[in-house]
Amino acid sequence: MSQYYLNSADYLIIGAYLLGLILLGFLLKQKASLSLEDYLLGGRSLPWWMLGISGTSQYMDVAGSMIIVSFLYMLGPRGLFIEFRGGASLLLVIMMLWTGKWHRRSGCLTGAEWMIYRFGNDAGGQFAQFAKALSGILTTLGMLTYLAKGTGIFLSTMLPFSPMNCALGMFAVATCYTMLSGFYGVVFTDVLQFIIIGIAAALLVVLSWEKIPDIHSLATMAETVTHNEHWTEAVPRLQTHMPPGYERYESLLLFATIYLFRNLIFGLGCGDDPKYFGARSDADCSKLSLLWTSLLSIRWPALMAIAVLGITLVNTLIPDTSTLPQVVDLIQQHAPTSDENWDSTLSTIVHDQASQPPQLLAGLEAQLGTDWPNKLLLINSYGTVNSERIMPAVFLAYIPIGLRGLMIVALIAASMSTFDSWVNLSSGFFVRDIYQKHLRPSAKMPELILATWIFIATLVTAGLFCAFYVSNINDIWVWIIMSLGGGLMVPLLLRFYWWRFNGTGFAIGCIVGMLAAIAQRVFTPWIGESYRFLTTEPWSLVSLGLIGLVASVVGSLLTKPTPEPVLRNFYLTTLPFGFWSKYKNELPNSLRERVTTEHRREITAIPFALTYQVMIFLAPMLFLIHNNDAALICTLAAILALAGLYWIWLRHIHRSDENVLAARDFLHHKE
């Protein structure tokens, strides 16, 4: 069985990397323990370029990469449009243009503490703070479940352990250095991990380039493997072929539009990432976001390269997929299992053949040949190729020994970057907004650090437990993005743009949205993704976005408004746009005009920023598969969009700091 595992050189590379992370955690432990500001935000002293690189690494996890490869394998470059739902990170545009700096201007440590700044420290504000902390912790729990499922599937393909044991091992190391070093460890390790990821991405592109003689040969092979005759195209069609289990994505253009709409709306309420709270200035918020977005472009050609290698691999291993349903029937006959446990069952069959019924092993060899272990892990419970397994299968089949360890380290690094960012975020919610706020206001720093460690250990354990009940990676990702995101979207949005929205309305909207998302998961998992968000169809009665909207508005209107001094302080120190004319009109004319101009630039820049982001993701994928005409068009569009973005917005970003300082001086003299 050794050909199915890693060798000693691979294990040595992986072990050295994990040990290095733990040592780094110990080295940064003292610096992180100076204060909560140091532990949660790095003392607001880290340069913007490090924060931008950290954000890039944060968005490159194993589970997300496996999903993206899955859709790129099925659809070619058009798989990008499915990932408008989250993997393409389109909400970064709004965070870059204004919501990131709006959060930084508060001077708060966490997004939940920001609720006191926005709504005041009365009962409504504290209720909002608690609801925000709770929603952040629930979202992190969902992300940890998603990471555990994806990492477990990926590593169990190459290691003689179950998916859950693999996830447990990775989480143990990541938990250790995250607890010790706080935000310093998050950023420093993310920079190191980005370098590793960049090297791995370049190697993958080189390896796949050798497998592509020309675009016509690739198109023919891809159609044979995936039955998708438009695999090399760049433009989404109204209808496209999808395999069993993915039929809901056949209306590709419709789903891309829904996901784009969702990201723009959801982005209007985002921006409470620690990287923005820890930035030194408004201009740094803008620069780190633009760098974050631009560097993410290295992810897409690397994952496209894996998809191309996956097409080649499946064409070699399983040229005839018509027998795969019989393989599923054989497994269910001798080792009955559910969809949720399918990956664990296959891993057990491959890695522990001695305990399997002889009839099962003989039947698998008759159906798949003597190398059936290489093929079995690529089969899903529908009797088709499991596209979520393509990435680990490619690593085993095409990555040379020695380099394979580096590649796996790169993917583990990506997952750890996502893990540590989310854990650091939620630990801030717990220790700052729940423990210190309500349980132990007089607690000293050692006690706060200990409470943080206990919370992190508990949260990670809960995430691993929940991963047992998820059928696949896409399943939990859809719930996080569309269900939980849809339920929380409206209260997160209204807090910026409507003065009458109060803390009680926010808290009610959040809690009702969370409960609705959980209820949808438990009682109506069959509801389509679009209906979990916002639709105009009759099924919109179950739309979680509308539930959150009604709860937020009704909760606000039935309770008293936020006190005037709190609203005035919020507006004059944040300068948001929206329904704030009463407070905006208090500004001196010259300052009011400058603020209006700033807002106009930001809104006008949206289509340029979106076009730039989508094109820099799409163009390198098209070059990789030799669709040069489409790649050149995308490159030209990216250049023009960046030029427009610079002229409209980027060259003016330093004026944002000047405006907010002038508004604060005005507030100071007014008081």
MARVO-9308 format. One record per residue (C-alpha): y, z, x; residue in one letter. Coordinates in steps of 0.001 Angstrom, whole numbers, plus 500000, padded with zeros to 6 digits. Layout:
REM MARVO-9308
YZXA;...
This chain:
REM MARVO-9308
500000500000500000M;502360500174502982S;503726496697502350Q;505299497988499146Y;507175500827500840Y;509784501204503532L;508755501677507140N;509612504452509612S;512761502679510885A;514099502444507342D;513385506124506709Y;515102507064509980L;518289505206509025I;518349506739505539I;517634510242506861G;520354510026509507A;522885508908506911Y;522062511723504482L;522173514311507257L;525559512975508368G;526962513444504871L;525864517073504756I;527372517756508202L;530652516168507095L;530660518484504086G;530388521520506352F;533147520212508651L;535573519813505732L;534569523034503951K;537286525241505473Q;540078522731504846K;539008522277501228A;538888526036500611S;542571526706501336L;543661526293497709S;542701524632494440L;545184521869495236E;543333521225498496D;539909521416496857Y;540749519206493862L;543424516826495253L;543247516989499044G;546559518833499161G;548316515660497899R;548448514649501569S;546044511709501776L;547521508218502400P;547453505636499602W;545139503255501450W;542450505943501771M;542771506733498069L;542508503015497244G;539368502563499347I;537906505697497745S;538511504211494299G;536752501008495319T;533707502911496539S;533733505015493368Q;533203501885491241Y;530221500570493261M;527174502532492157D;523493501564492201V;523049501729488419A;526118499591487773G;525097497137490488S;521634496800488941M;523145496051485531I;525573493495486964I;522782491810488945V;520741491809485734S;523388489818483848F;524185487569486811L;520462486824487075Y;520299485911483368M;523638484103483051L;524858483130486510G;528587483684487206P;529194484035483467R;527553487453483677G;531010488650484733L;532213488251481141F;529619490706479795I;530899493157482398E;534368492981480876F;533073496030479022R;533366498201482148G;531820496755485300G;534787494434485904A;537119497471485756S;539849495648483836L;541486498911482790L;542609499240486407L;545399496814485503V;547035499296483107I;546452502206485476M;548088500193488264M;551128499181486247L;552024502475484568W;549507505119483396T;548551506203486932G;552127507050487899K;552813508595484481W;550120511166485228H;551315511758488802R;554848512542487612R;553573515684485870S;552676517484489101G;549476518746487424C;546089519197489105L;543876517835486301T;544043515660483215G;543355518702481041A;546180520717482606E;548376517690481840W;547919518533478143M;549964521713478627I;552678519612480250Y;552629517198477290R;552100519581474346F;553254522976475613G;551395526202476323N;551096527344472718D;547875527349470674A;548005523577470074G;548523522779473757G;545736525097474860Q;543431523610472213F;544243520142473604A;543615521332477163Q;540203522712476207F;539274519550474254A;540239517323477181K;538215519433479605A;535224519355477257L;535441515584476782S;535715515056480547G;532638517182481167I;530667515326478449L;531683511965479930T;530585513141483372T;527255514278481928L;526777510770480519G;527674509220483887M;525244511477485748L;522495510531483301T;523303506867483885Y;523331507314487682L;520059509259487649A;518322506559485611K;519565503679487760G;519080505364491122T;515610506520490132G;514514503015489112I;515974501490492272F;514505503931494796L;511107504315493084S;510509500591493595T;510504501167497365M;509425504792497730L;506074506320496723P;507763508726494285F;508601508744490597S;512078507619489445P;513053511185488610M;511985512569491992N;513996509858493743C;517082510675491672A;516571514385492331L;516537513851496095G;519732511786496126M;521542514144493752F;520586517145495895A;522321515718498968V;525377514475497061A;525723517812495256T;525633519687498558C;528476517854500299Y;530567517566497126T;530412521315496529M;531307522105500123L;534179519719500804S;535820518976497443G;538258516047497230F;538552515779501022Y;534816515103501201G;535019512636498315V;537701510514500017V;536445510703503617F;532864509882502668T;534056507112500345D;535912505420503222V;532793505658505410L;530635504377502583Q;532945501442501911F;532506500261505507I;528723500399505087I;528954498577501748I;531140495851503291G;528643495195506093I;525772495051503589A;527717492678501320A;528298490233504187A;524624490297505160L;523524489629501577L;525832486614501263V;524440485149504517V;520823485691503419L;521356484058500023S;523357481138501427W;520232480007503280E;518296479851499988K;520715477453498253I;520274473821499348P;522701472507496711D;524000473385493259I;521708470940491436H;518528472394492965S;519720475903492151L;520567474929488567A;517095473438488060T;515321476481489496M;517512478900487532A;516796477082484269E;513058477200484990T;513163480948485658V;515699482126483061T;515538479286480494H;519348479148480697N;520485475552481132E;524107476480481917H;523374478986484686W;525836477585487276T;528780477293484888E;531869479505484997A;533226479255481449V;531600481318478642P;530262479381475658R;530197480402472011L;526394480703472177Q;524107481124475158T;520395481819475627H;519373485445476233M;515870486912476691P;514250489464474338P;516119492759474291G;519448491087475088Y;519862488869472029E;523057490649470991R;524858489015473916Y;524135485450472776E;527675485186471333S;529024485470474854L;532621484400474224L;532920486801471266L;531624489735473277F;533862488917476241A;536865488920473896T;535835492245472323I;535346493826475747Y;538690492523477014L;540393493936473923F;538615497239474393R;539630497585478048N;543282496840477387L;543458499417474589I;541398502043476410F;543416501477479588G;546584502475477719L;545301506064477658G;543650506267481105C;545042507209484499G;544160510891484917D;542034510205488002D;542520512761490827P;543597509883493081K;546759509474491012Y;547455513192490764F;547006513364494552G;549226510343495383A;552478511005497225R;554727508769495102S;554860506324492186D;554835503432494657A;551674504835496244D;550010504889492811C;550773501186492431S;549690500259495956K;546421502200495868L;545528500559492537S;546246497044493797L;544159497701496906L;541424499250494733W;541333496132492534T;541458493666495426S;538698495315497463L;536385495318494447L;536188491550494922S;533631492031497723I;531167493437495205R;530773490294493129W;529611487738495738P;527218490377497133A;525661490953493711L;525663487204492993M;523742486802496249A;521111489269495015I;520869487383491709A;520287484089493566V;517621485714495714L;516120487120492511G;515876483634490995I;514065482459494127T;511757485482494152L;510703485215490508V;510171481468490896N;507781482250493763T;506014485325492373L;505748484515488660I;506174480762488153P;504387481084484792D;505717483966482659T;503612483096479594S;500924485647480593T;503299488614480784L;502909489696477107P;499158490031477758Q;499938492281480727V;502020494563478463V;499173494701475925D;496744495623478703L;498935498493479916I;499472499823476391Q;495709499717475836Q;494804501758478937H;498022503716479619A;500026503912476367P;503706504576476965T;507103504393475299S;510088502250476251D;511790505338477700E;508838506027480050N;507966502410480854W;509450502465484368D;507738505745485245S;504407504431483954T;504623501262486062L;505626503281489122S;502612505555488640T;500230502595488258I;501494500935491439V;501804504026493629H;498770505994492395D;496071503389491800Q;493267505844492503A;493952507705489242S;494078504573487067Q;491226503273484880P;489218500599486767P;489463498309483733Q;493256498403483947L;493337497535487654L;490803494751487192A;492724493344484254G;496021493397486170L;494417491549489076E;492936488970486702A;496289488377485002Q;498656488588487988L;496505487980491079G;495664490163494054T;499325490892494767D;499824492308491272W;501685495457492502P;504556493252493717N;504736491610490307K;504047494509487964L;507304496352488629L;509185493210487562L;507785493251484023I;509510494989481108N;508083496291477866S;509017493049476058Y;506619491028478202G;509382489270480162T;510905489691483617V;512781492983483857N;516157491826485116S;517173495423485880E;514440495462488552R;515654492315490312I;517825494117492851M;515205496493494315P;512592493713494237A;514900491466496271V;515455494230498805F;511707494566499368L;511011490846499459A;513886489382501476Y;515641492074503493I;514186492307507037P;512748495595508259I;515514497698509807G;518222495941507831L;516464497111504703R;517282500717505555G;520936499798506060L;521036497985502726M;519506500930500916I;521966503266502614V;524773501003501351A;523497501236497773L;522907504981498035I;526427505288499487A;527825503415496505A;526054505704494044S;527109508819495891M;530725507654495799S;530528507390492026T;528642510677491783F;531034512719493916D;534142511333492181S;532896512218488713W;531578515617489770V;534862516462491509N;536763515404488368L;534704517531485993S;534616520537488341S;538415520520488185G;538264520595484386F;535940523570484468F;537463525734487170V;541141525024486454R;541191524493482694D;538394526721481424I;537390529357483995Y;540800530156485491Q;542726529496482284K;540633531500479827H;537941533507481626L;539348534797484935R;543128534170485288P;543358536560488255S;540370535120490165A;540895534557493899K;539947531395495745M;536421532496496888P;535498533348493305E;536870530023492032L;534863528111494634I;531681530005493680L;532267529320489987A;532751525640490824T;529465525523492733W;527530527117489865I;529087524712487386F;528287521656489533I;524662522700489974A;524296523254486221T;525927519945485301L;523810517924487748V;520626519560486466T;521597518691482889A;522240515067483910G;518806514773485468L;517212516279482352F;518997513831480018C;517825510877482118A;514290511531480822F;515372510377477349Y;517088507085478241V;515094503859477862S;517120501749480331N;520362501689482307I;522154499346479934N;521372501673477030D;523253504684478409I;526087502541479836W;526747501013476410V;526872504484474848W;529345505780477451I;531637502758477279I;531512501771473608M;530474504912471692S;531955507808473623L;534809505639474856G;535499504425471314G;535515507960469946G;537979509234472579L;540149506132472836M;542761506829470138V;543682510446471014P;543952509482474696L;546253506590473774L;548551508295471257L;549510511123473626R;551652508719475642F;553308506563473017Y;553985508666469872W;556265511686470002W;554889513195466756R;551349513367468141F;550684517036468929N;548114519153470735G;546156520028467609T;545931516362466637G;544708515486470120F;542086518224470101A;540819517354466609I;540721513644467473G;538790514317470687C;536280516715469203I;535633514583466107V;535318511489468361G;532823513245470622M;530751514552467717L;530761511100466095A;529576509512469353A;526772512067469708I;525787511613466038A;525726507828466509Q;523439508253469507R;521055510523467614V;521026509055464088F;522151505401464272T;521277504010467741P;520685500599466124W;524414499976465491I;525713497041467541G;528159497610470390E;531143495989468709S;530804498209465619Y;530914501329467755R;534386500333468875F;536702498603466381L;535911495742463967T;537265494239460770T;533841493909459171E;532541496195456372P;530520498036459014W;533820499238460486S;533377502305458285L;531096503540461056V;533479502481463805S;534022505402466140L;537477504143467032G;538593504376463410L;537050507825463058I;539030508978466088G;542205507378464708L;541966509089461301V;541124512485462810A;543992512268465323S;546688511186462863V;545655513539460070V;545316516462462500G;548832515829463809S;550559515343460464L;549013518470458941L;550258520694461766T;553703521402463198K;555238519080465814P;555392519862469513T;558503521971470321P;561629519949471132E;562130521367474667P;558548520407475596V;558983516874474248L;562313516417476002R;560948517710479306N;557910515440479005F;559936512343478274Y;562634512877480897L;560106513616483655T;557602510892482696T;559742508104481131L;557010506474479002P;557663503637476575F;556660503683472920G;558095505728470033F;560505507851472111W;563883506359471161S;565367509751470247K;564942511031473798Y;565516507724475543K;568934507475473891N;569933510714475605E;569807508968479007L;573018507606480561P;573458503909479785N;572829502679483329S;569651504732483695L;568419503725480233R;568833500051481140E;566945500534484422R;564078502267482609V;563941499486479996T;563834496892482770T;561010498801484498E;558967498842481281H;559627495154480654R;558385494262484140R;555205496284483679E;554285494742480316I;555167491207481452T;552940491646484524A;549764492291482482I;548538488658482129P;549284487969485813F;547399491086486948A;544414490352484669L;544233486737485798T;544384487771489452Y;541629490339489001Q;539220488079487095V;539774485094489400M;539171487019492656I;535865488208491184F;534814484784489897L;535911482503492765A;533654483877495556P;530611483806493249M;531259480142492479L;531690479293496170F;528393481055496889L;526431478861494451I;528271475721495661H;530202475178492424N;533142474257494632N;535347472529492059D;535367475539489741A;535787477875492737A;538880476016493934L;540421476163490458I;539820479927490318C;541254480402493810T;544402478489492929L;544754480508489710A;544393483760491709A;547099482705494198I;549517481730491445L;548794484936489510A;549369487078492606L;552645485280493312A;553773485924489735G;552673489559489964L;554659490018493174Y;557802488397491785W;557740490219488442I;556490493648489453W;555250494374492972L;558536493887494829R;560213496378492473H;557714499270492591I;559905501547494757H;562567501554492027R;560172503521489836S;560544506598492060D;564330506199491957E;564366506083488156N;562271509183487644V;564313511146490206L;567516510145488403A;566024511237485055A;565026514600486492R;568503515122487926D;569897514349484477F;567511516879482900L;568474519504485485H;572201519108484799H;571572519020481043K;569832522378481225E;
